Amino acid sequence: MLGLSDRPVVVTGAASGIGKAIALRLGEEGCKVGIFDLNEKGGEDVAAAIREKGGQAWAYKVDITDYDLVARSVDAFEKVAGPVFGLVNNAGWDVAMPFVQTEPDFWRKVIDINLYGPLNLIHIIARRLAERGAGRVVSISSDAGRVGSSGEAVYSAAKGGIIAFMKTMAREFAKQRITFNTVCPGPTDTPFLASFDTGGRLTEALTKAMPMRRLGQPEDYPGMVAFFLSDDASFITGQTISVSGGLSMHG
């Protein structure tokens, strides 16, 4: 991808799953990668894997719901990598269950991580990008935020909020040449899916429903993220794209 070499990019939730795949790809593209994750050991392992291949990466233990900690972590990353150019909001959390079986404390946790977390990152980083007159923000939402998902009501609400928020940011920061785009994964073969599909019946049903007859893999998403971060996408902003094997088609 054009223009990614040596650009400092923060990736949240990059210690495992989709975030890890994104961080590794950005390392291959030549980005200076800042890994923000509560899983300190996992983040360090991913950073080490990037460095072993000749890339540049640093890991930070970050709770994205803690605004002050996020600000300090961005400062620390910029001291070693230079001014941040890109942000990938990937960190997320949920437990699948019917809405009427959930409680307000659960709602708050889901919304804090999936909505307030990205708001914290964007509030801190976007103003810095605006001062420099350039930058890229990519948020990983979900097709659950576009079409809903049984058992993920509050998660779907938070992810739908991210889609709307990113479109608004795209409008507010267009004159500063900062782009905001959203990637919506479809059903993906991750430990999260396995955690509430112990019998494998849901995975089987989802696979049959997919036009491409397979679930997504973490490696299916980094290419689109790298594109949105690159100079190739400099005239694309406010867009939401599903990467779902054809399960959802928008246009």
C-alpha angles and dihedrals in degrees: 000000000000120000102006099112113114094357113140111233129180116215119189122208091018099143093090147358121012093352092055091050090050093049092049092050093048089050089054089049089057099254122147098240125210111195114205113188141136088228098081096180093047091048092050090050092053092047090050091050090054092049092048088061092051097266133125121246141151129191127215130186101235135170100204091204089065105084096192093048091050090052092050091047092051089050091051092049093048091052091062102028105030130241113346114250101175141031128196113193102202107138114111143152140196145149115216116235139126112284095240089058093057128088134216093257088058092048090053093051093049092048094043092055102034100037112014092042094061090041089057093050094046094045091054099039104034094063089054091050090049091054089054094044097232142065149119132240123188122181124196106221123160140244083247085073091054104041105009129246128230111244093020104077100139092037089052090050092051093046091048087052090054091054092053093042093052091052090052092048089050089058096043095049102034093104090055090055094243115141125208119195135164133218118202115199119205123216107328133194099243136133088260092063091044091051094069099027100062093152095048094232095120092048090051092049093047091049091053091049093053113094088217090049097231140082121251119267124214088249092061093075111047094076093061091045092050090049093053090049094049134085087251087074098043092121096045119091140147092028129140119200129184118220098192112126089259096303089125122027122189131178 
